[in-house]
């Protein structure tokens, strides 16, 4: 069992005829994902790597039964693309595009509040479920292997690196989700933790956060109250000077809030096993599962 996507996912690609959209249409298909449609206005009738292209998401859903989308359109059109996918009734929408205005995401979060859609991103690497051979993202497939470790992270690069470490330990992943590093993500860490905690095929969880905001502190509170599986945690940006934005828009310490030390303290108080060295996360999860 996996969370959010599986062998029954029917994926469409918004922006499939662009350079990135075309590339990842092919790579998702090669991994085993059932990519059924592409969407680019004015390009209906074309194909991308054997996938038919439609003018609108609604038409693609009507013709192919797509139930999930991955978005590769430019930032100026990303908000409209998200609304279009949501209004088409898709169950899962993954926005890879970065540069989405924060106020737009506030509006979208309010818009989906009473809807059943799961929105991952924006500015994210997506998600992957190796046991189901399903990928809706840009992560390098060779870093992942079927297993029973769930992953949730704000950092794409650390998702890939840590997955490689976990795979090298002979463990593999159930589902790995990169929620993105923007201040207002479509889906929170708590949402993914809740799903992984309920998944009978996930034995342990890796949570990778960053400085800035309070998402990891809130996640730690949830872990303490609800999560019954072992969790290993890491916070990126411990050496960042206070007040300086580091990489992601959300990685910003302000007013003394959102520091790595504050987040590590909250995680440790919640029973999370902390790895302060990113190169040892895989080894740490292995030791936790081995009871060491």
C-alpha positions as CSV (number, residue, x, y, z in Angstrom):
1,X,0.0,0.0,0.0
2,X,1.2,3.5,-0.7
3,X,-0.2,7.0,-0.1
4,X,-1.6,9.5,-2.6
5,X,-0.5,7.7,-5.8
6,X,-0.3,4.1,-6.9
7,X,-0.6,1.9,-9.9
8,X,-4.2,3.1,-10.4
9,X,-3.1,6.8,-10.8
10,X,-3.9,8.2,-14.2
11,X,-1.6,11.2,-14.6
12,X,-1.9,14.1,-16.9
13,X,0.9,16.6,-17.5
14,X,0.0,20.4,-17.7
15,X,2.6,22.0,-19.9
16,X,3.6,18.6,-21.5
17,X,4.8,20.2,-24.8
18,X,7.4,22.4,-23.0
19,X,11.0,21.3,-22.4
20,X,10.6,20.3,-18.8
21,X,7.1,18.9,-19.3
22,X,8.2,16.8,-22.2
23,X,11.3,15.5,-20.4
24,X,9.4,14.5,-17.3
25,X,6.5,13.0,-19.2
26,X,9.0,10.6,-20.6
27,X,10.8,10.0,-17.3
28,X,7.5,9.4,-15.4
29,X,6.4,6.9,-18.1
30,X,9.8,5.1,-18.0
31,X,9.5,4.7,-14.2
32,X,6.1,3.0,-14.8
33,X,3.6,5.8,-14.1
34,X,0.4,5.6,-16.1
35,X,0.7,8.9,-17.9
36,X,-2.5,9.3,-19.9
37,X,-2.6,12.9,-21.2
38,X,-0.9,16.1,-21.7
39,X,-2.5,19.6,-21.6
40,X,-1.3,22.6,-23.5
41,X,-3.8,25.2,-24.9
42,X,-3.8,25.3,-28.7
43,X,-1.9,22.0,-29.0
44,X,-4.7,19.5,-29.0
45,X,-4.1,16.6,-31.4
46,X,-0.4,16.5,-30.8
47,X,1.4,13.7,-28.9
48,X,4.3,13.9,-26.5
49,X,6.2,10.5,-26.1
50,X,3.0,8.7,-27.2
51,X,0.8,10.7,-24.8
52,X,-2.1,12.6,-26.4
53,X,-2.3,16.4,-25.8
54,X,-5.5,18.3,-25.1
55,X,-6.4,22.0,-24.9
56,X,-7.9,21.8,-21.4
57,X,-7.7,19.7,-18.3
58,X,-11.5,19.2,-18.3
59,X,-11.3,17.7,-21.8
60,X,-8.3,15.5,-20.9
61,X,-10.2,14.2,-17.9
62,X,-13.3,13.5,-20.1
63,X,-11.3,11.6,-22.7
64,X,-8.8,9.7,-20.6
65,X,-10.2,9.4,-17.1
66,X,-7.1,11.2,-15.6
67,X,-7.3,11.6,-11.8
68,X,-4.0,13.4,-11.1
69,X,-2.0,16.2,-12.6
70,X,1.6,17.4,-12.5
71,X,2.2,21.1,-13.5
72,X,5.2,22.4,-15.4
73,X,3.8,25.7,-16.7
74,X,5.7,29.0,-16.3
75,X,5.2,30.8,-13.0
76,X,2.9,33.5,-14.5
77,X,0.4,30.8,-15.4
78,X,0.9,28.3,-12.5
79,X,-1.9,29.7,-10.3
80,X,-4.4,29.4,-13.2
81,X,-3.2,25.9,-13.9
82,X,-3.8,24.9,-10.3
83,X,-7.3,26.3,-10.3
84,X,-8.1,24.5,-13.6
85,X,-6.9,21.2,-12.2
86,X,-8.8,21.6,-9.0
87,X,-12.0,22.6,-10.8
88,X,-11.7,19.5,-13.1
89,X,-12.1,17.3,-10.0
90,X,-8.7,15.8,-9.9
91,X,-7.7,13.9,-6.7
92,X,-4.0,14.9,-6.7
93,X,-2.4,18.0,-8.1
94,X,1.4,18.4,-8.0
95,X,2.9,21.8,-8.8
96,X,6.6,21.7,-9.7
97,X,6.7,25.4,-10.8
98,X,8.4,27.8,-8.4
99,X,7.8,31.6,-8.2
100,X,4.0,31.3,-7.3
101,X,3.1,34.5,-5.3
102,X,2.4,33.8,-1.6
103,X,-0.9,35.6,-1.7
104,X,-2.1,33.4,-4.5
105,X,-1.3,30.3,-2.4
106,X,-3.3,31.8,0.5
107,X,-6.3,32.1,-1.8
108,X,-5.8,28.6,-3.2
109,X,-5.5,27.1,0.3
110,X,-8.8,28.7,1.2
111,X,-10.3,27.5,-2.1
112,X,-9.5,23.8,-1.5
113,X,-10.4,23.9,2.2
114,X,-13.8,22.0,1.5
115,X,-12.5,20.0,-1.4
116,X,-11.1,16.5,-1.5
117,X,-8.1,17.3,-3.7
118,X,-4.5,17.0,-2.4
119,X,-2.3,19.8,-3.7
120,X,1.5,19.2,-3.4
121,X,3.7,22.2,-4.0
122,X,4.4,24.6,-5.5
123,X,8.1,24.8,-5.8
124,X,8.4,21.1,-5.0
125,X,10.0,17.9,-6.4
126,X,6.7,16.0,-6.2
127,X,6.2,12.5,-4.9
128,X,7.1,8.9,-5.7
129,X,5.8,5.5,-4.6
130,X,8.4,2.9,-5.7
131,X,6.4,-0.2,-4.7
132,X,3.6,0.9,-7.1
133,X,6.1,2.1,-9.8
134,X,4.3,5.5,-9.7
135,X,6.0,8.9,-9.9
136,X,4.6,12.4,-10.2
137,X,7.7,14.4,-9.8
138,X,11.2,15.3,-10.9
139,X,13.2,13.1,-8.6
140,X,15.9,10.8,-10.0
141,X,14.3,7.4,-10.0
142,X,17.6,5.6,-9.5
143,X,17.8,6.9,-5.9
144,X,14.6,5.1,-4.9
145,X,13.7,1.5,-4.4
146,X,10.6,-0.3,-3.0
147,X,10.6,-0.4,0.8
148,X,8.8,0.5,4.0
149,X,10.3,3.9,4.9
150,X,8.0,6.9,4.4
151,X,9.5,10.3,3.7
152,X,8.3,13.9,3.9
153,X,10.6,16.8,3.2
154,X,10.7,20.5,2.4
155,X,13.9,20.1,0.4
156,X,14.1,18.4,-3.0
157,X,17.8,17.9,-3.0
158,X,17.8,16.4,0.5
159,X,14.9,14.1,-0.5
160,X,17.0,12.6,-3.3
161,X,20.2,12.3,-1.2
162,X,18.4,10.8,1.8
163,X,16.5,8.4,-0.4
164,X,19.8,7.2,-1.8
165,X,21.1,6.7,1.7
166,X,18.0,4.8,2.7
167,X,18.2,2.6,-0.4
168,X,21.9,1.9,0.2
169,X,21.0,0.6,3.7
170,X,18.7,-2.0,2.0
171,X,15.5,-0.4,3.2
172,X,13.8,1.5,0.4
173,X,10.8,3.8,0.5
174,X,7.0,3.3,0.6
175,X,6.1,6.8,-0.5
176,X,8.4,9.9,-0.5
177,X,6.8,13.3,-0.7
178,X,8.5,16.7,-1.2
179,X,6.0,19.3,-0.1
180,X,8.1,22.3,-1.3
181,X,9.9,25.1,0.5
182,X,7.5,28.0,0.0
183,X,5.9,29.7,3.0
184,X,2.4,28.5,2.1
185,X,2.5,25.0,0.7
186,X,-0.6,23.3,-0.7
187,X,-0.1,20.4,1.7
188,X,1.4,20.5,5.2
189,X,3.9,18.1,6.8
190,X,1.2,17.0,9.2
191,X,-1.1,15.9,6.4
192,X,1.7,13.6,5.0
193,X,2.6,12.4,8.5
194,X,-1.0,11.5,9.1
195,X,-1.2,9.4,5.9
196,X,2.2,7.7,6.5
197,X,1.2,6.9,10.1
198,X,-2.0,5.2,8.9
199,X,-0.2,3.3,6.1
200,X,0.2,-0.3,7.1
201,X,3.2,-0.7,4.7
202,X,5.2,2.1,6.2
203,X,7.3,1.0,9.2
204,X,9.2,4.3,9.9
205,X,9.3,7.9,8.8
206,X,12.0,10.4,7.8
207,X,11.0,14.0,8.2
208,X,13.4,16.7,6.7
209,X,12.7,20.3,7.5
210,X,14.4,23.6,7.1
211,X,14.8,26.8,9.1
212,X,12.0,29.3,8.9
213,X,8.4,29.1,9.9
214,X,6.9,26.8,12.4
215,X,5.8,23.8,10.3
216,X,8.3,21.4,11.9
217,X,7.3,22.5,15.4
218,X,3.7,21.9,14.7
219,X,4.6,18.5,13.1
220,X,6.5,17.6,16.2
221,X,3.5,18.3,18.3
222,X,1.4,16.0,16.1
223,X,4.1,13.3,16.2
224,X,4.1,13.4,20.0
225,X,0.3,13.1,20.2
226,X,-0.5,10.7,17.3
227,X,2.4,9.0,15.5
228,X,3.1,5.5,16.7
229,X,6.0,4.7,14.3
230,X,9.6,5.7,14.7
231,X,10.5,9.1,13.2
232,X,14.0,10.3,12.2
233,X,14.3,14.1,11.7
234,X,16.8,16.6,10.3
235,X,16.7,20.4,9.9
236,X,18.6,22.0,7.1
237,X,20.1,25.5,7.5
238,X,21.5,25.3,11.0
239,X,24.5,27.5,10.1
240,X,22.4,30.2,8.4
241,X,22.8,33.7,9.8
242,X,19.6,35.0,11.5
243,X,17.5,37.3,9.3
244,X,19.0,36.0,6.0
245,X,16.8,34.0,3.6
246,X,18.5,30.8,2.5
247,X,17.4,29.3,-0.8
248,X,13.7,28.6,-0.4
249,X,11.3,31.4,0.2
250,X,10.2,29.8,3.5
251,X,13.7,29.4,4.8
252,X,13.8,32.6,6.7
253,X,14.3,33.2,10.4
254,X,12.5,36.2,11.8
255,X,12.1,37.5,15.3
256,X,14.1,34.5,16.7
257,X,11.5,32.1,15.4
258,X,12.1,29.2,13.1
259,X,15.7,28.4,14.1
260,X,17.2,25.0,13.7
261,X,17.8,24.7,17.5
262,X,14.2,25.5,18.3
263,X,13.0,22.9,15.8
264,X,15.4,20.3,17.0
265,X,14.3,20.9,20.6
266,X,10.7,20.4,19.6
267,X,11.5,17.2,17.7
268,X,13.5,15.7,20.5
269,X,10.7,16.5,23.0
270,X,8.3,14.6,20.7
271,X,10.5,11.5,20.7
272,X,11.9,12.1,17.2
273,X,15.4,10.6,16.7
274,X,17.4,13.5,15.5
275,X,20.3,13.3,13.0
276,X,22.2,16.5,12.9
277,X,24.4,15.3,10.1
278,X,22.6,15.0,6.7
279,X,25.0,12.3,5.6
280,X,23.9,10.0,8.4
281,X,20.1,10.1,8.1
282,X,20.0,6.8,6.2
283,X,22.3,5.1,8.8
284,X,20.2,6.6,11.6
285,X,16.9,5.2,10.3
286,X,18.6,1.8,9.8
287,X,19.8,1.8,13.5
288,X,16.3,2.8,14.7
289,X,14.7,0.0,12.8
290,X,17.3,-2.4,14.0
291,X,16.5,-1.4,17.6
292,X,19.9,0.2,18.2
